[in-house]
């Protein structure tokens, strides 16, 4: 491989890493120092990954106003430049910023419509990310979700390959994703199986753990963890073998 090819490969990987980090900031609700945004903004890969993401300024108590958000357009020593809900260019002066998960955004449909008007293209899946709202009528004793259980795969290796392609690691028979919410680490875990790779497999229950193996009641699961867990389970289930009407007869 020539030096030019190595450089091109490195640049491609750097772009993927920047997008992955920006998505991780969103999913884990990580506060981002405004000075850090200023430092990375000069990097084209970072600028591409962050431009037009919806951001909010954090208060000292880590709260933020869901209505005071905007599409990130510029960062410099004078603050963070955004296009707000009214379509006006303004600057946010907060010392720390947040990339909110879409399930937390007020009037998400209005923001999506504004994004269409502004011809916004987000390299990181935020506004048009599939979201799931936790039902308000859950059984207080419920510990798992079975909505996406029973998705059949000819071989376990096919289900494992799907999990890997979607970016979900597998451990102990569960595909999982990690979320940081409400000051706590949460793992959404969707059963995929731990049998021999060539054996038939089915998707199973979705549970939420505190990261130490202790599952929590569904009523104690926050909105981001719920949305991301359901998104993972649904994506795994979508790859199942679907029988045609002739096969069913």
Phi, psi and omega per residue, in radians:
X1 nan 2.283 -3.135
X2 -1.312 2.867 3.124
X3 -1.079 -0.623 3.126
X4 -1.135 -0.734 3.120
X5 -1.150 -0.694 3.102
X6 -1.097 -0.713 3.125
X7 -1.119 -0.778 3.138
X8 -1.071 -0.716 3.123
X9 -1.133 -0.730 3.126
X10 -1.108 -0.744 -3.140
X11 -1.097 -0.710 3.110
X12 -1.113 -0.751 3.124
X13 -1.157 -0.658 3.118
X14 -1.092 -0.725 3.114
X15 -1.100 -0.740 3.109
X16 -1.122 -0.702 -3.136
X17 -1.127 -0.700 3.138
X18 -1.119 -0.763 3.117
X19 -1.121 -0.724 -3.133
X20 -1.125 -0.705 3.128
X21 -1.161 -0.719 3.128
X22 -1.112 -0.706 3.107
X23 -1.151 -0.670 3.115
X24 -1.121 -0.709 3.079
X25 -1.019 -0.699 -3.114
X26 -1.201 -0.861 -3.068
X27 -1.164 -0.622 -3.098
X28 -1.649 0.107 3.089
X29 0.889 0.756 -3.073
X30 -1.446 2.208 3.055
X31 -1.107 2.392 -3.115
X32 -2.027 2.023 3.084
X33 -1.013 2.340 3.138
X34 -1.030 -0.582 3.129
X35 -1.147 -0.538 3.093
X36 -1.193 -0.691 3.069
X37 -1.076 -0.709 3.125
X38 -1.057 -0.710 -3.089
X39 -1.230 -0.654 -3.093
X40 -1.508 -0.259 -3.033
X41 -1.097 -0.488 3.138
X42 -1.207 -0.343 3.133
X43 -1.431 2.089 -3.063
X44 -1.022 -0.665 -3.136
X45 -1.116 -0.756 3.095
X46 -1.156 -0.744 -3.111
X47 -1.087 -0.699 3.119
X48 -1.145 -0.722 -3.112
X49 -1.166 -0.567 -3.014
X50 -1.679 -0.451 -3.072
X51 -1.036 2.303 3.086
X52 1.310 0.115 2.938
X53 -1.260 2.525 3.089
X54 -1.347 2.195 -3.119
X55 -2.200 2.806 3.098
X56 -2.400 2.648 3.058
X57 -1.519 2.343 -3.135
X58 -1.556 2.437 3.017
X59 -1.442 3.039 -3.106
X60 -1.079 -0.523 -3.139
X61 -1.591 0.273 3.124
X62 1.248 0.141 3.056
X63 -1.460 2.866 3.086
X64 -2.654 2.680 -3.108
X65 -1.553 1.946 -3.123
X66 -1.027 -0.362 3.130
X67 -1.540 -0.317 -3.107
X68 -1.735 1.159 -3.137
X69 -2.170 2.919 3.122
X70 -2.843 2.896 3.118
X71 -1.437 2.123 -3.085
X72 -1.144 2.189 -3.116
X73 -2.193 -0.446 -3.048
X74 -2.809 2.605 3.067
X75 -2.431 2.235 3.033
X76 -2.673 -2.989 -3.083
X77 -1.139 -0.243 -3.137
X78 -1.602 0.002 3.119
X79 2.215 -2.962 -3.104
X80 -1.819 2.063 -3.116
X81 -1.530 2.247 -3.139
X82 -2.372 2.825 2.924
X83 -1.782 2.059 -3.023
X84 -1.470 -3.044 -3.075
X85 -1.080 -0.419 3.133
X86 -1.542 0.056 -3.134
X87 1.385 0.253 -3.113
X88 -1.758 2.548 3.095
X89 -1.479 2.111 3.140
X90 -2.363 2.958 3.113
X91 -2.086 2.359 3.090
X92 -1.712 2.320 -3.048
X93 -1.843 0.157 -3.125
X94 -1.107 2.573 3.127
X95 -1.318 -0.390 3.135
X96 -2.310 2.520 -3.098
X97 -2.078 2.847 3.102
X98 -2.365 2.441 2.959
X99 -1.753 1.710 -3.025
X100 -1.210 2.483 2.981
X101 -1.154 2.466 -3.051
X102 -1.031 -0.485 -3.133
X103 -1.163 -0.304 -3.139
X104 -1.648 -0.140 -3.053
X105 -1.439 2.255 3.074
X106 -1.260 2.464 3.106
X107 0.937 0.922 -3.116
X108 -1.000 -0.692 -3.125
X109 -1.093 -0.642 3.120
X110 -1.166 -0.687 3.103
X111 -1.154 -0.647 3.091
X112 -1.126 -0.705 3.114
X113 -1.147 -0.711 3.103
X114 -1.130 -0.674 3.109
X115 -1.067 -0.675 3.107
X116 -1.162 -0.701 3.126
X117 -1.130 -0.655 -3.117
X118 -1.484 -0.025 -3.091
X119 0.965 0.882 -3.126
X120 -1.424 2.336 3.021
X121 -2.136 2.037 -3.106
X122 -1.750 2.022 3.088
X123 -1.079 -0.527 3.075
X124 -1.745 2.292 -3.077
X125 -1.245 1.742 -3.139
X126 -2.102 -1.310 -3.041
X127 -1.068 -0.664 -3.074
X128 -1.781 0.327 3.040
X129 -1.223 2.431 3.107
X130 -1.199 2.247 -3.124
X131 -2.094 2.710 -3.133
X132 -2.304 2.259 3.092
X133 -1.662 2.332 3.118
X134 -1.203 2.284 3.112
X135 -1.037 2.575 -3.137
X136 -1.501 -0.214 -3.052
X137 -1.902 0.671 -3.141
X138 -1.280 2.544 3.014
X139 -1.142 2.186 -3.127
X140 -1.006 -0.385 -3.120
X141 -1.612 -0.103 -3.071
X142 -1.164 2.346 -3.092
X143 -2.082 -0.151 -3.088
X144 -2.588 2.787 3.102
X145 -1.985 2.278 -3.107
X146 -1.983 0.225 -3.083
X147 -0.994 -0.580 -3.062
X148 -2.039 0.472 3.033
X149 -1.481 2.695 3.059
X150 1.561 0.174 3.065
X151 -1.340 2.006 -2.997
X152 -1.535 2.418 3.042
X153 -2.182 2.452 -3.111
X154 -1.030 -0.658 3.139
X155 -2.443 2.558 3.110
X156 -1.028 -0.614 -3.116
X157 -1.074 -0.506 3.099
X158 -1.180 -0.724 3.127
X159 -1.200 -0.681 3.103
X160 -1.136 -0.687 3.123
X161 -1.137 -0.645 3.117
X162 -1.155 -0.741 3.109
X163 -1.043 -0.768 -3.134
X164 -1.114 -0.721 -3.113
X165 -1.159 -0.462 3.125
X166 -1.539 -0.092 3.094
X167 1.560 0.320 -3.132
X168 -1.849 2.046 3.074
X169 -1.208 2.770 -3.139
X170 -2.160 2.318 3.109
X171 -2.604 2.297 3.113
X172 1.085 0.504 3.123
X173 1.507 -0.004 -3.131
X174 -2.043 2.341 2.868
X175 -1.420 2.494 -3.069
X176 -2.535 2.761 2.987
X177 -2.374 2.534 -3.084
X178 -1.791 2.398 3.121
X179 -2.291 2.498 3.022
X180 -1.961 2.022 -3.027
X181 -2.563 2.368 3.120
X182 1.075 0.513 -3.140
X183 1.368 0.179 -3.104
X184 -2.265 2.625 2.999
X185 -1.475 2.344 3.114
X186 -2.282 2.436 3.036
X187 -2.025 2.155 2.970
X188 -1.568 2.183 -3.006
X189 -2.191 2.113 -3.130
X190 -1.987 2.151 -3.063
X191 -1.171 2.277 3.076
X192 -2.134 -0.351 3.094
X193 2.022 2.740 -3.129
X194 -2.363 0.457 -3.129
X195 -1.474 -2.957 3.093
X196 -1.151 2.508 -3.062
X197 -1.016 -0.519 -3.099
X198 -1.495 -0.110 -3.136
X199 -1.392 2.691 3.080
X200 -1.096 2.624 -3.102
X201 -2.451 2.777 3.067
X202 -2.371 2.531 2.995
X203 -1.169 2.641 -3.094
X204 -2.242 -2.601 -3.016
X205 -1.267 2.740 3.034
X206 -1.925 2.206 3.109
X207 -2.236 2.870 -3.136
X208 -2.185 2.200 -3.047
X209 -2.058 2.740 3.075
X210 -1.478 0.116 3.108
X211 1.665 -0.160 3.112
X212 -1.923 0.136 -3.137
X213 1.699 -0.043 3.118
X214 -1.625 2.012 -3.139
X215 -1.356 2.587 -3.127
X216 -1.953 2.643 3.076
X217 -1.025 2.602 -3.117
X218 -1.077 -0.519 -3.141
X219 -1.206 -0.240 3.134
X220 -1.731 0.147 -3.117
X221 -1.600 2.262 -3.126
X222 -1.288 2.927 -3.065
X223 -1.105 -0.667 -3.123
X224 -1.250 -0.796 3.127
X225 -1.069 -0.737 3.125
X226 -1.076 -0.847 -3.093
X227 -1.091 -0.794 -3.111
X228 -1.218 -0.626 3.097
X229 -1.143 -0.785 3.119
X230 -1.163 -0.644 3.098
X231 -1.079 -0.751 3.115
X232 -1.117 -0.852 -3.109
X233 -1.077 -0.711 3.138
X234 -1.148 -0.699 -3.125
X235 -1.167 -0.688 3.096
X236 -1.147 -0.780 -3.111
X237 -1.101 -0.574 -3.086
X238 -1.108 -0.347 -3.132
X239 -1.559 0.104 -3.081
X240 -1.120 2.852 3.028
X241 -1.306 2.166 3.137
X242 -1.874 2.052 -3.121
X243 -1.352 2.410 3.069
X244 -1.374 2.922 -3.127
X245 -1.064 -0.592 -3.140
X246 -1.198 -0.673 3.141
X247 -1.185 -0.512 -3.111
X248 -1.327 -0.377 -3.085
X249 -1.372 nan nan
